[in-house]
Amino acid sequence: MNYRYIALTGVIGAALWIAGALAERGAFRDETATETSAASAVAPNVTAFVGVRVFDGARAIPGANVIVADGRIAAMGPDAEVPKGARRVDGAGRTLLPGLIDAHTHVFGDALERALQFGVTTELDMFTDHRFATAMRREQEAGDVPTRADLRSAGTLVTAPGGHGTEYGVSIPTITSPEQAQAFVDARLAEGSDYIKIVYDDGSVYGLQWPTIDRETLAAVVEAAHARDRLALVHMGSQRAARDAIEAGADGLVHVFADSAPEPELVELIAKRRAFVIPTLSVNQSVTGVASGATLPEDAHVAPYLTATEIENLKRAFPTHRGSKARAAHAFDAVRRLNAAGVAILAGTDAPNPGTAHGASVHRELELLVEAGLTPIQALAAATAVPARIFALADRGRIAPGLRADLLLVDSDPTSNIAATRAIVGIWKGGVEVTRQKPSRATTDGGRRRVDARGRVSDFDDGTTRARFGLGWSASTDQMMGGTSTAEMKVVRGGARGTAHALEVIGTVRDGAQFPWAGAIFFPGGRPMEGVNLSAFTELRFWARGDGGTYLVMVFAERFGMVPVEVPFEAGVDWREHVIPFSTFQGLDGRGVRGILFSARPGPDRFAFQIDDVQFR
């Protein structure tokens, strides 16, 4: 549930491809941390959970033994024999759950790694770069990936020209008529989409307005998806749109309507058609101006494992707009009535929208589902067995012999107190125990990383790309996300104002990625995308020259989530100093700055620019 006004500050903005990829999948990946995590993912051949309460996806079984061998459940039950030499895990006072499934996310960068840290072993993505999804799927098919959640994805969504999903600065195909439906769906399936997500939403519920497909095109796309034996899922905002979607034959709604009290006839129709609903109550709260995830950083079981960026985003909410009809009470009432009517409810967070975080927000969503009338057991099923059944994930979502050993062990009893899912004792993916990491958050209280007192970053006069603080400079391109752009970076003679050296960046920005880019990036922290407090300064200064083209300075900061704010600059033939106040970057005050990327724009020709004397003042 993303909205047009967040073209730069929303979470599926084009630059998210950059930020997430740079942080975990690009040139700056922390290889030491990766190797440590992989090395820790070595499990004994057999693990036995002894005397544990088991939620098997449908019911609670007290005092059971669960035997895991070769990544699968070998046996389960009160009388299951513990093999000699097995690693024993004490289950007294604890509950063993299937790995959680988040049925509505948007996956970029390290989202899957972050999800696994909170017991989410599978994410169902509802719109991402299909190249990214293909790369993740290829690695999954090559063998278990024990350090991140598995992914299923809709890839590119189905929307009208100028409709929701097109506002993020990336080029995606759109549809204008029913006659295009089958070819459009077939193209998405050729890209690797596991199911088809359709946008049928004009934004009016939120006080906004954008184009959307008509009812005939909606019905044609649903029919086209069914012709290829794929689920057709519909993003909608209003109750009227929900009715149109169900009447068109949609298999499920990826949000619950919140513009009006639920009509009994619609609830009955959804139940009769055996459609399912992913309410995303967390985002339904956030869109009304309430930061749904704000309590998570206050929970002692959750807080130590959150990153600074996650904490910042959990405390955010969507700004409200005049004319908005969205009311959280309507959404909760709808879930209550749908559940009472026997409609399948799935737990989905819509992470990483404002008020959410991958992994952590599933635990908040479970709490909200219980507030909306589900029993704790029903809520747990909504995050395990129910999505596994509906999305044909036959090897997971339950604890039973022969299934994957994707498991979550928690203290106490979440079948009676849903908040107990947060008291995580251990996580296993494919039988491999996950090492939970407590991220450094030195900058969330204002940033304590040592910064050059005069704000100097680099003048390159020592002939290197080192900086006076942070990680220095590195070339960055869209190749990490399937693109073919290139960038070369080197220190050259002849700096601004007669100095010795400058940094030169040359390359090409080519089609091939949904958001092409190439340039050079500076991280001010000790790790990629670690926020640093630069509030002692008020502006960014640098000198530039080049081929006469227009380039971009893109600033990443904690307050922007994972989306940068960009400001253009000209690189003419002669050196020129550029002074950009922090406030130009959407009111940035200098706190939590995570990275600065100098990037070329897409174009047919090879680019070349130089920068020198980069500093904060």
C-alpha positions in Angstrom: 0.0 0.0 0.0 2.3 2.7 -1.3 1.0 6.2 -2.3 1.9 8.7 -5.0 3.1 11.4 -2.8 6.0 9.3 -1.7 7.7 9.3 -5.1 11.0 9.9 -3.4 10.3 9.0 0.2 8.3 5.9 -0.4 9.9 2.5 0.0 9.8 1.1 -3.5 11.4 4.2 -5.0 14.0 3.6 -7.7 16.9 4.4 -5.4 15.9 1.6 -3.1 17.4 -0.7 -5.7 20.7 1.2 -5.1 20.6 1.5 -1.3 19.7 -2.1 -0.4 22.0 -3.5 -3.1 25.0 -1.4 -2.0 24.5 -2.2 1.6 24.5 -6.0 1.3 25.0 -7.2 -2.3 27.4 -4.8 -3.9 31.0 -3.7 -3.7 30.7 -2.7 -0.1 29.3 -5.9 1.2 30.8 -6.8 4.6 32.5 -10.0 3.6 33.7 -10.7 7.1 30.2 -10.6 8.5 28.9 -12.7 5.7 31.6 -15.4 6.2 30.9 -15.4 9.9 27.2 -15.9 9.4 27.8 -18.6 6.9 30.3 -20.4 9.1 27.8 -20.3 12.0 25.2 -22.0 9.8 26.7 -25.5 10.3 24.2 -27.8 12.0 24.7 -31.3 13.5 23.1 -34.1 11.5 20.3 -34.6 13.9 18.6 -32.1 16.3 16.0 -33.1 18.8 13.6 -30.7 20.4 12.6 -32.5 23.6 9.4 -32.0 25.6 8.3 -28.9 23.7 4.9 -27.5 23.1 4.4 -27.7 19.3 2.1 -25.5 17.2 2.0 -27.6 14.0 0.2 -25.0 11.9 -3.3 -25.8 13.1 -3.2 -26.9 16.8 -1.1 -27.0 19.9 0.5 -30.3 20.9 1.9 -30.4 24.5 5.1 -32.3 25.5 6.2 -33.4 22.1 9.6 -34.4 20.7 10.5 -33.1 17.2 13.4 -34.8 15.4 15.2 -32.9 12.6 17.5 -34.7 10.2 19.0 -33.5 7.0 17.0 -30.3 7.0 13.6 -32.1 7.3 11.3 -33.1 10.1 12.0 -36.8 10.7 9.5 -37.4 13.4 7.2 -35.5 15.7 5.0 -36.4 18.6 5.0 -37.2 22.3 6.4 -40.7 21.7 9.0 -39.7 19.0 12.2 -41.4 19.9 15.3 -39.2 20.4 18.2 -40.7 18.4 21.4 -41.4 20.3 23.9 -38.6 19.8 21.4 -36.1 18.6 21.8 -32.5 19.7 19.1 -32.0 22.3 17.2 -28.7 22.6 15.3 -28.4 25.8 11.7 -27.5 25.1 10.4 -27.1 28.7 8.2 -24.0 28.9 8.8 -23.3 25.3 6.8 -23.5 22.0 8.1 -24.7 18.6 6.4 -23.0 15.6 6.8 -23.4 11.9 9.0 -20.7 10.4 6.8 -17.6 9.8 5.6 -16.5 6.4 5.0 -12.8 5.6 2.4 -12.8 2.9 2.9 -9.2 1.7 6.3 -7.5 1.5 8.5 -5.6 -1.0 11.9 -7.2 -1.1 15.2 -5.3 -1.9 18.7 -5.3 -0.6 19.1 -7.2 2.7 15.4 -7.6 3.4 15.5 -11.4 3.4 18.4 -11.5 5.7 16.7 -9.1 8.1 13.4 -11.1 7.9 15.1 -14.3 9.0 16.5 -12.6 12.1 13.0 -12.4 13.5 11.9 -15.9 12.5 10.4 -15.2 9.1 11.7 -17.9 6.8 9.6 -17.1 3.7 8.5 -13.8 2.2 5.8 -13.4 -0.4 6.8 -10.3 -2.4 4.2 -8.1 -4.1 6.4 -5.9 -6.3 10.1 -5.8 -6.8 12.7 -5.8 -9.6 12.1 -9.1 -11.4 15.8 -9.4 -12.0 16.5 -9.3 -8.3 13.8 -11.9 -7.7 15.2 -14.1 -10.4 18.7 -13.9 -8.8 17.3 -14.9 -5.4 15.3 -17.7 -6.9 18.3 -19.1 -8.7 20.3 -19.3 -5.5 17.4 -21.0 -3.7 17.1 -23.6 -6.5 20.8 -24.3 -6.3 20.5 -25.3 -2.7 19.3 -24.1 0.7 20.3 -20.5 1.6 20.5 -20.7 5.4 21.2 -17.0 6.1 18.1 -15.4 4.6 14.4 -16.1 4.1 13.2 -17.7 0.9 11.4 -15.6 -1.6 8.3 -15.9 -3.9 7.5 -12.8 -5.9 4.9 -11.2 -8.1 7.8 -9.4 -9.8 6.4 -6.4 -11.8 2.8 -5.5 -10.9 0.0 -4.9 -13.4 -1.1 -1.3 -13.5 -2.3 1.5 -15.8 -0.1 4.2 -17.4 0.6 6.7 -14.6 -1.1 4.4 -12.1 0.1 3.2 -8.7 3.4 1.5 -9.1 4.7 3.9 -11.8 5.5 6.8 -9.5 8.9 5.7 -8.3 11.1 6.9 -11.1 11.6 3.4 -12.7 10.2 2.4 -16.0 7.7 -0.5 -15.8 5.4 -1.9 -18.5 1.7 -0.8 -18.2 -1.6 -2.0 -19.6 -4.4 -0.1 -21.2 -7.0 -2.5 -22.5 -8.4 -6.0 -22.0 -7.0 -7.2 -25.3 -3.5 -6.8 -23.9 -4.2 -8.9 -20.8 -2.9 -12.4 -21.9 0.3 -11.1 -23.5 0.9 -8.8 -20.5 0.5 -11.7 -18.0 2.6 -14.0 -20.2 5.4 -11.5 -20.2 5.4 -11.3 -16.4 5.5 -15.1 -16.2 8.4 -15.1 -18.6 10.2 -12.8 -16.2 9.6 -15.3 -13.4 6.5 -14.0 -11.6 5.1 -16.7 -9.2 1.7 -15.0 -9.2 0.1 -11.9 -10.7 -0.6 -8.8 -8.7 -3.1 -6.3 -10.2 -3.5 -2.7 -9.1 -7.1 -1.5 -9.1 -6.9 1.6 -7.0 -7.5 5.3 -8.0 -6.1 6.7 -4.7 -9.3 8.4 -3.7 -9.5 6.5 -0.4 -6.4 8.4 0.7 -7.3 11.8 -0.6 -5.1 11.2 -3.7 -5.8 10.6 -7.3 -4.1 8.6 -10.0 -5.2 6.5 -13.1 -6.2 2.9 -12.7 -7.3 0.1 -15.0 -11.0 -0.3 -15.8 -13.2 -3.2 -14.7 -13.0 -4.9 -18.0 -9.2 -4.9 -18.0 -9.2 -6.1 -14.4 -11.4 -9.1 -15.3 -9.3 -9.8 -18.4 -6.1 -9.9 -16.4 -7.6 -12.2 -13.8 -8.8 -14.5 -16.6 -5.4 -14.4 -18.2 -3.7 -15.4 -14.9 -6.1 -18.3 -14.4 -5.5 -19.4 -17.9 -1.9 -20.0 -16.9 -2.8 -21.6 -13.5 -1.5 -18.6 -11.5 -3.1 -16.8 -8.6 -4.6 -13.3 -9.4 -4.2 -11.0 -6.5 -5.6 -7.5 -6.3 -4.4 -4.3 -4.6 -7.4 -2.1 -4.0 -8.3 0.6 -1.6 -12.1 0.9 -1.4 -14.8 -1.5 -0.6 -16.3 -0.8 -4.0 -13.0 -1.9 -5.6 -12.9 -5.0 -3.4 -16.3 -6.0 -4.7 -15.3 -5.4 -8.3 -12.2 -7.6 -7.8 -14.1 -10.5 -6.2 -16.8 -10.3 -8.9 -14.0 -10.4 -11.5 -12.8 -13.7 -10.0 -9.7 -12.5 -8.1 -8.3 -15.2 -5.8 -7.3 -12.7 -3.1 -7.1 -9.1 -1.9 -3.7 -8.0 -0.8 -5.1 -5.3 1.6 -8.4 -4.9 3.4 -10.6 -2.0 2.6 -10.8 0.8 5.2 -13.0 3.5 3.6 -16.3 2.3 5.1 -17.9 -0.2 7.4 -17.9 -3.7 5.8 -21.1 -4.5 4.0 -22.5 -8.0 5.0 -23.2 -8.8 1.3 -19.6 -8.3 0.4 -18.3 -10.3 3.3 -20.7 -13.1 2.2 -19.5 -12.8 -1.4 -15.8 -13.1 -0.5 -16.6 -16.2 1.6 -18.7 -17.7 -1.1 -16.0 -17.3 -3.7 -13.4 -18.7 -1.3 -11.2 -15.7 -1.8 -8.5 -14.8 0.8 -7.5 -11.5 2.3 -4.1 -10.2 3.4 -5.3 -7.3 5.6 -1.9 -5.6 6.2 -3.3 -4.0 9.4 0.1 -2.5 10.2 0.0 -0.3 7.2 -3.7 0.4 7.5 -2.8 2.0 10.9 0.2 3.9 9.4 -1.9 5.3 6.6 -4.2 7.0 9.1 -1.2 8.8 10.6 -0.4 6.3 13.4 3.1 4.7 13.4 1.9 1.1 13.8 5.4 -0.2 14.6 6.4 2.4 17.2 6.0 -0.1 20.1 8.4 -2.7 18.6 11.6 -0.7 19.5 10.3 -0.5 23.1 10.0 -4.3 23.4 13.0 -5.8 25.1 12.7 -9.0 23.0 12.7 -7.1 19.7 14.8 -3.9 20.2 18.3 -5.4 20.5 18.0 -6.9 17.0 16.7 -3.8 15.2 18.9 -1.6 13.0 19.0 2.1 13.4 17.1 2.5 10.1 14.5 0.0 11.1 13.9 1.8 14.4 13.5 5.1 12.4 11.0 3.6 10.0 9.0 1.8 12.7 8.3 5.2 14.3 7.1 6.7 11.0 3.6 6.9 9.6 2.2 8.1 6.3 1.1 11.8 6.4 -2.7 12.1 6.0 -4.3 14.0 3.2 -7.4 16.1 3.1 -10.3 14.1 1.9 -8.9 10.8 3.1 -11.6 8.2 3.9 -9.3 5.6 5.5 -10.2 4.6 9.0 -8.3 1.9 10.9 -11.6 1.0 12.7 -13.2 0.0 9.4 -10.2 -2.2 8.6 -10.4 -4.0 11.9 -14.1 -4.4 11.6 -13.7 -5.9 8.2 -11.2 -8.4 9.4 -13.4 -9.4 12.3 -16.4 -10.0 10.0 -14.4 -11.8 7.4 -12.8 -14.1 9.9 -16.2 -14.9 11.4 -17.5 -15.7 7.9 -14.7 -18.3 7.4 -12.6 -16.2 5.0 -8.9 -17.2 4.9 -6.9 -14.4 6.6 -3.1 -14.2 5.9 -0.6 -12.3 7.9 1.2 -9.7 5.7 3.0 -6.5 6.7 3.7 -4.6 3.5 7.2 -4.0 4.8 9.1 -1.8 4.5 6.5 0.9 4.3 6.4 3.6 7.1 5.7 1.9 10.4 7.1 -1.4 9.4 10.3 -3.4 9.2 11.0 -6.8 7.5 10.7 -9.6 10.0 9.9 -7.6 13.1 6.6 -6.3 11.9 5.1 -9.8 11.5 5.0 -10.0 15.3 3.1 -6.7 15.4 0.8 -7.9 12.6 0.0 -11.0 14.6 -0.9 -8.8 17.6 -3.2 -6.7 15.4 -4.9 -9.7 13.9 -5.8 -10.9 17.5 -7.1 -7.4 18.3 -9.2 -7.7 15.2 -10.9 -10.9 16.5 -8.7 -13.8 15.5 -7.7 -16.2 18.2 -3.9 -16.6 18.8 -4.0 -20.0 17.1 -5.8 -18.5 14.1 -3.3 -15.7 13.9 -0.4 -18.1 14.1 -2.0 -20.2 11.3 -2.3 -16.9 9.3 1.5 -16.7 9.3 2.2 -20.4 8.7 -0.1 -23.1 7.4 -2.7 -20.8 5.7 -0.3 -18.9 3.3 1.6 -22.1 2.7 -1.6 -23.8 1.6 -2.9 -20.9 -0.5 0.5 -20.2 -2.3 1.1 -24.0 -2.8 4.2 -24.0 -0.5 3.7 -27.7 0.2 7.0 -28.2 2.0 6.6 -25.6 4.7 4.2 -23.8 7.0 3.6 -26.8 9.2 5.5 -29.1 11.5 5.0 -32.7 10.2 7.3 -35.5 9.1 8.9 -34.9 5.7 8.5 -31.1 5.7 11.3 -28.6 5.8 12.7 -27.9 9.2 12.0 -24.1 9.1 11.4 -23.6 12.8 11.0 -20.9 15.4 11.4 -21.7 19.1 10.0 -19.2 21.6 9.6 -18.9 25.3 6.2 -19.4 26.8 3.0 -20.0 24.9 1.9 -17.9 21.9 -1.1 -20.0 21.4 -2.6 -18.3 24.4 -0.5 -15.0 24.4 0.4 -13.9 20.9 3.1 -11.5 22.1 5.2 -14.6 23.1 6.3 -15.0 19.4 8.7 -12.1 20.1 10.5 -14.0 22.9 12.7 -15.9 20.4 15.0 -18.6 21.7 16.2 -19.9 18.4 15.5 -20.0 14.6 16.3 -22.8 12.2 16.1 -22.6 8.4 16.2 -25.9 6.6 17.5 -27.5 9.8 20.4 -25.0 10.1 20.4 -22.9 13.2 20.5 -19.1 12.5 22.9 -16.9 14.4 21.0 -13.8 15.5 23.0 -10.6 15.2 22.6 -7.5 17.4 23.3 -4.6 15.0 25.4 -1.7 16.1 23.2 1.4 16.6 25.8 3.9 17.7 24.2 6.6 15.6 20.5 6.3 16.6 21.1 8.6 19.6 22.7 11.3 17.5 25.7 9.5 16.1 29.0 9.1 17.9 31.3 8.1 15.0 34.2 10.4 14.9 33.9 12.9 12.1 36.6 15.3 10.9 36.0 18.4 13.0 36.4 20.7 9.9 34.1 18.5 7.8 36.8 17.5 5.3 36.0 14.4 3.4 38.6 14.1 0.5 40.8 16.3 -1.5 42.5 13.4 -3.2 45.9 15.2 -3.0 47.6 12.1 -1.5 46.9 10.3 -4.7 44.4 7.9 -3.2 40.6 7.5 -2.8 40.9 7.5 1.0 38.7 9.8 3.1 39.4 11.5 6.4 36.6 9.5 7.9 34.2 6.7 6.8 35.0 4.0 4.2 36.5 6.1 1.4 35.2 6.0 -2.2 34.2 3.2 -4.5 32.7 2.9 -7.9 29.1 1.8 -8.0 26.9 0.6 -10.8 23.6 -1.1 -11.5 25.4 -4.4 -12.4 24.7 -5.6 -8.9 21.0 -5.5 -9.8 21.3 -7.1 -13.3 22.2 -3.9 -15.2 25.0 -3.4 -17.7 26.2 0.1 -16.8 29.9 0.7 -16.1 32.0 3.0 -14.0 35.7 3.4 -13.6 37.1 5.6 -10.8 40.7 6.9 -10.5 42.7 9.7 -9.0 44.0 12.0 -11.7 46.4 14.9 -11.8 45.1 18.5 -11.9 42.6 19.3 -9.2 40.4 22.3 -8.6 42.1 25.7 -7.8 45.4 24.3 -9.0 45.6 21.5 -6.5 47.5 18.3 -7.3 44.7 15.7 -7.8 41.0 15.1 -8.3 38.7 12.0 -8.5 37.7 11.1 -12.0 34.6 8.9 -12.8 34.0 7.7 -16.3 31.6 5.1 -17.7 28.3 4.4 -19.4 24.8 4.2 -18.2 22.9 1.6 -20.3 19.5 0.2 -20.4 19.1 -3.2 -18.8 18.2 -2.4 -15.2 14.9 -0.9 -14.0 16.9 2.0 -12.5 20.2 2.4 -14.4 23.0 4.2 -12.5 26.8 4.5 -12.4 29.0 6.7 -10.3 31.0 6.9 -7.1 29.8 6.6 -3.5 31.1 7.7 -0.2 30.0 6.1 3.1 30.6 8.3 6.1 30.2 5.5 8.7 32.4 2.6 9.6 30.1 0.2 7.7 28.0 0.6 4.5 24.8 2.5 5.2 25.6 3.2 8.8 24.2 6.5 9.8 26.5 9.3 11.0 25.7 12.6 12.8 26.7 15.5 10.6 24.4 18.0 12.3 27.4 20.2 13.2 27.4 21.1 9.5 24.8 22.7 7.3 25.9 22.1 3.7 27.7 19.9 1.3 30.5 21.5 -0.8 32.5 20.1 -3.7 34.1 21.2 -6.9 33.2 19.5 -10.2 34.0 19.6 -13.9 33.3 17.2 -16.8 31.6 16.8 -20.1 29.0 19.4 -19.7 26.3 16.9 -18.5 23.9 17.0 -15.7 24.7 14.6 -12.8 23.1 13.8 -9.5 24.1 14.0 -5.8 22.0 11.4 -4.0 22.0 11.5 -0.2 20.9 8.5 1.9 19.8 9.3 5.5 18.1 7.4 8.3 15.1 9.8 8.1 14.5 8.8 4.5 14.5 5.1 5.2 16.2 3.3 2.3 15.4 6.0 -0.3 17.8 8.8 -1.2 17.0 12.4 -2.0 18.6 13.6 -5.2 19.8 17.1 -6.3 21.2 17.7 -9.8 24.4 19.5 -10.6 26.2 20.5 -13.8 29.7 19.3 -14.6 30.9 21.9 -17.2 34.3 22.1 -18.9 35.8 24.3 -16.2 36.0 23.7 -12.5 33.1 25.1 -10.5 32.3 24.9 -6.8 28.8 23.6 -5.8 27.3 24.4 -2.5 24.2 22.5 -1.5 22.5 23.2 1.8 21.4 20.1 3.7 18.0 21.6 3.8 17.7 21.2 0.0 17.6 17.4 0.6 14.0 17.5 1.9 14.9 19.4 5.1 17.8 17.2 6.1 19.4 18.4 9.4 22.6 16.4 9.0 21.7 13.6 11.4 21.9 10.0 10.3 23.6 10.5 7.0 24.3 7.1 5.5 25.8 7.6 2.1 26.4 10.1 -0.7 26.4 8.9 -4.3 27.6 11.0 -7.2 25.8 9.4 -10.2 25.4 9.9 -13.9 22.0 9.9 -15.5 20.9 7.4 -18.2 22.1 8.5 -21.7 23.5 7.1 -25.0 27.0 8.4 -24.6 29.9 7.7 -22.3 30.1 10.0 -19.4 33.0 11.6 -17.6 33.2 13.9 -14.6 35.7 14.9 -11.9 35.1 16.0 -8.3 37.5 17.5 -5.8 37.7 19.0 -2.3 34.5 17.3 -1.0 33.6 18.6 2.4 30.8 19.5 4.8 30.7 23.0 6.2 
